[in-house]
Amino acid sequence: MTEYQSVTGPSDLPDFLTALLSLLGEDGVIVPGQDAPPLGAYLNDWRGRYQGRALAIARPRDVAEVAAVTRLCADHNVAIVPQGGNTGLVGASTPDDSGQQLLVSLTRLNRIVAVDAANLSITVQAGCLLAQVQQAAKDAGLLFPLSLASEGTCTIGGNLASNAGGTQVLRYGTARELCLGLEVVTPQGEVWNGLTALRKDNSGYDLRDLFIGSEGTLGIITAATLRLFPEPAGQVAALVDCPSLDAAVALLHRARARLDAGLTGFEVMQAWTVALVHKHLPDHAKAMAPLMSGDAPAWTVLIDTASPDSDASARAALETLLTQALDAGEALDASLAQSHGQRRAMWALREAIPSAERLEGLMVKHDIAVPTSAVPTFVRAAQSQLEQAFAGCRVACFGHLGDGNLHYNVQGPSSMDAHEFLARHETQVNHLVYDVALSLGGTISAEHGIGLLKRDELVQRKTPVAMQMMRAIKQALDPQDLMNPGRLLATPSGHTPG
Ligand SMILES: Cc1cc2nc3c(=O)[nH]c(=O)nc-3n(C[C@H](O)[C@H](O)[C@H](O)COP(=O)(O)OP(=O)(O)OC[C@H]3O[C@@H](n4cnc5c(N)ncnc54)[C@H](O)[C@@H]3O)c2cc1C
């Protein structure tokens, strides 16, 4: 951990910190120093790639305090890094190493404001945990379908700022599609109340969509009105062994046609990713043992289905699908969850993969998407080019096949230290993987965003016109470049956050 200057009390603080303390009170500000609690959870990113320093950590309690802090920052020209649960994976939620940026943590804005069951909507403050929002919907007999492995830690503000995807996009869409309205504090400290619960509103530019996915670079989201759905009466999942990725895609097409809106999730896990869970998180694997066939298949698919009627009707539809898939050779074996506990265990296996990967060591990570029909071609081409360039390298591939979105993560040969492989070859691996994805009409980021990790790649992959429009929007809304500078877009001076 970096050493911080020791600050003994307000009289030693510069003007800015004194003003900040008077706005938020002692419990609303953490100033790094000898007496500060351990700050790694705020300053280091989840993957352990970025270690920052902060001028201070501001913990406002409501929108008025967020606005006051933002005005203070504008007056003193202090850059802000908004932060929710700090589970982001692209180096956008932690400060740089200058020690001059203010980290604004939204986690104390954690109130469920209102549930409107008749309008199928919920209004929440931005620092609510995703799991908390899901539970509030459930308590009202409804469903908030956004679902990520990090849902016990990530916040709704972070989900919206990064336009999170997750496991139910196939049926319900990304965070963007689940959001009806926003409340945002602008870089100048003004409050834009756009907390509408309308399904249709064509009155001018869509400001809501501008802030969703903007990674904290245009303003601070302080509250949101979100879309809810009726809770399905029946939910059943199955694990399916597929002989190849082509077979898995054929199964996807069959599932779409047969189950239609009843198909809520279609995930794929390549053999090595399941082996990593066995190796590092054996409890997850043990819970699955009765449901997994003996030999690890090349590809395991997790199909999740829902029915407005009952578990029995969801099960009947899934059984018919699986019988057809077995007959067609798209599946070698299939296990249907016999209880909600078994369904949860299947998902736990899938959701354990990022943590198992982390325990295996650093990887060059990608979050690409291509049209679903092009997924097998992508995997074949990327694999063969990687093999040629880095003999013996290993690929952990899993993800949301139903959305054409793969987490395609590359580690060097087992004989080579993971840090060394990353340090020496990350750029080349990225170029290779992104070239293949883009040649198939794909994208370099399906759901994790750009941050610092992919910022320089973005410039090379977007058209000059697209970059020009993005810079114009940033300049118009944040002329002082105080909101998460250097993330997503380079700073005008070209300074790269450390
Ligand atoms: C185990 C694991 C699994 C994951 N699975 C998925 C997945 O399936 N799909 C997916 O899309 N992502 C996934 N992620 C990534 C991550 O959890 C999501 O991006 C999540 O939405 C980030 O939320 P957060 O509250 O942690 O945001 P943070 O990490 O704190 O911040 C993320 C970005 O949003 C900005 N930000 C945060 N709060 C605000 C706010 N209130 N206003 C303005 N800007 C803000 C930050 O500045 C930063 O740019 C996963 C991460 C982990 C660790």
Ligand as a Chemical Component Dictionary entry (heavy atoms), coordinates in Angstrom:
data_LIG
# 
_chem_comp.id                   LIG 
_chem_comp.type                 NON-POLYMER 
_chem_comp.pdbx_formal_charge   0 
_chem_comp.three_letter_code    LIG 
# 
loop_
_chem_comp_atom.comp_id 
_chem_comp_atom.atom_id 
_chem_comp_atom.alt_atom_id 
_chem_comp_atom.type_symbol 
_chem_comp_atom.charge 
_chem_comp_atom.model_Cartn_x 
_chem_comp_atom.model_Cartn_y 
_chem_comp_atom.model_Cartn_z 
_chem_comp_atom.pdbx_ordinal 
LIG C1  C1  C 0 -17.355 -11.384 -9.984  1  
LIG C2  C2  C 0 -17.801 -10.314 -10.934 2  
LIG C3  C3  C 0 -18.744 -10.610 -11.920 3  
LIG C4  C4  C 0 -19.181 -9.620  -12.798 4  
LIG N1  N1  N 0 -20.114 -9.944  -13.746 5  
LIG C5  C5  C 0 -20.552 -8.988  -14.572 6  
LIG C6  C6  C 0 -21.539 -9.295  -15.561 7  
LIG O1  O1  O 0 -21.993 -10.423 -15.696 8  
LIG N2  N2  N 0 -21.953 -8.292  -16.355 9  
LIG C7  C7  C 0 -21.463 -7.023  -16.243 10 
LIG O2  O2  O 0 -21.893 -6.157  -16.998 11 
LIG N3  N3  N 0 -20.519 -6.710  -15.333 12 
LIG C8  C8  C 0 -20.063 -7.653  -14.504 13 
LIG N4  N4  N 0 -19.102 -7.344  -13.583 14 
LIG C9  C9  C 0 -18.542 -5.980  -13.535 15 
LIG C10 C10 C 0 -19.180 -5.062  -12.458 16 
LIG O3  O3  O 0 -19.699 -5.766  -11.384 17 
LIG C11 C11 C 0 -20.253 -4.231  -13.064 18 
LIG O4  O4  O 0 -19.664 -3.398  -14.016 19 
LIG C12 C12 C 0 -21.050 -3.360  -12.070 20 
LIG O5  O5  O 0 -22.109 -2.796  -12.794 21 
LIG C13 C13 C 0 -20.246 -2.231  -11.414 22 
LIG O6  O6  O 0 -20.996 -1.700  -10.334 23 
LIG P1  P1  P 0 -20.249 -1.003  -9.098  24 
LIG O7  O7  O 0 -21.265 -0.420  -8.195  25 
LIG O8  O8  O 0 -19.295 -1.949  -8.475  26 
LIG O9  O9  O 0 -19.484 0.153   -9.850  27 
LIG P2  P2  P 0 -17.995 0.659   -9.647  28 
LIG O10 O10 O 0 -17.035 -0.430  -9.923  29 
LIG O11 O11 O 0 -17.849 1.346   -8.365  30 
LIG O12 O12 O 0 -17.917 1.728   -10.830 31 
LIG C14 C14 C 0 -18.019 1.336   -12.170 32 
LIG C15 C15 C 0 -18.041 2.591   -13.050 33 
LIG O13 O13 O 0 -19.204 3.343   -12.782 34 
LIG C16 C16 C 0 -18.885 4.639   -12.250 35 
LIG N5  N5  N 0 -19.870 4.902   -11.201 36 
LIG C17 C17 C 0 -20.149 4.133   -10.114 37 
LIG N6  N6  N 0 -21.187 4.660   -9.451  38 
LIG C18 C18 C 0 -21.561 5.773   -10.124 39 
LIG C19 C19 C 0 -22.579 6.740   -9.937  40 
LIG N7  N7  N 0 -23.443 6.662   -8.933  41 
LIG N8  N8  N 0 -22.670 7.747   -10.825 42 
LIG C20 C20 C 0 -21.816 7.846   -11.881 43 
LIG N9  N9  N 0 -20.843 6.950   -12.097 44 
LIG C21 C21 C 0 -20.721 5.921   -11.244 45 
LIG C22 C22 C 0 -17.457 4.534   -11.772 46 
LIG O14 O14 O 0 -16.804 5.802   -11.813 47 
LIG C23 C23 C 0 -16.886 3.560   -12.773 48 
LIG O15 O15 O 0 -16.597 4.234   -13.971 49 
LIG C24 C24 C 0 -18.644 -8.318  -12.701 50 
LIG C25 C25 C 0 -17.692 -8.021  -11.709 51 
LIG C26 C26 C 0 -17.275 -9.002  -10.841 52 
LIG C27 C27 C 0 -16.275 -8.647  -9.790  53 
# 
loop_
_chem_comp_bond.comp_id 
_chem_comp_bond.atom_id_1 
_chem_comp_bond.atom_id_2 
_chem_comp_bond.value_order 
_chem_comp_bond.pdbx_ordinal 
LIG C1  C2  SING 1  
LIG C2  C3  SING 2  
LIG C2  C26 DOUB 3  
LIG C3  C4  DOUB 4  
LIG C4  N1  SING 5  
LIG C4  C24 SING 6  
LIG N1  C5  DOUB 7  
LIG C5  C6  SING 8  
LIG C5  C8  SING 9  
LIG C6  O1  DOUB 10 
LIG C6  N2  SING 11 
LIG N2  C7  SING 12 
LIG C7  O2  DOUB 13 
LIG C7  N3  SING 14 
LIG N3  C8  DOUB 15 
LIG C8  N4  SING 16 
LIG N4  C9  SING 17 
LIG N4  C24 SING 18 
LIG C9  C10 SING 19 
LIG C10 O3  SING 20 
LIG C10 C11 SING 21 
LIG C11 O4  SING 22 
LIG C11 C12 SING 23 
LIG C12 O5  SING 24 
LIG C12 C13 SING 25 
LIG C13 O6  SING 26 
LIG O6  P1  SING 27 
LIG P1  O7  DOUB 28 
LIG P1  O8  SING 29 
LIG P1  O9  SING 30 
LIG O9  P2  SING 31 
LIG P2  O10 DOUB 32 
LIG P2  O11 SING 33 
LIG P2  O12 SING 34 
LIG O12 C14 SING 35 
LIG C14 C15 SING 36 
LIG C15 O13 SING 37 
LIG C15 C23 SING 38 
LIG O13 C16 SING 39 
LIG C16 N5  SING 40 
LIG C16 C22 SING 41 
LIG N5  C17 SING 42 
LIG N5  C21 SING 43 
LIG C17 N6  DOUB 44 
LIG N6  C18 SING 45 
LIG C18 C19 SING 46 
LIG C18 C21 DOUB 47 
LIG C19 N7  SING 48 
LIG C19 N8  DOUB 49 
LIG N8  C20 SING 50 
LIG C20 N9  DOUB 51 
LIG N9  C21 SING 52 
LIG C22 O14 SING 53 
LIG C22 C23 SING 54 
LIG C23 O15 SING 55 
LIG C24 C25 DOUB 56 
LIG C25 C26 SING 57 
LIG C26 C27 SING 58 
# 
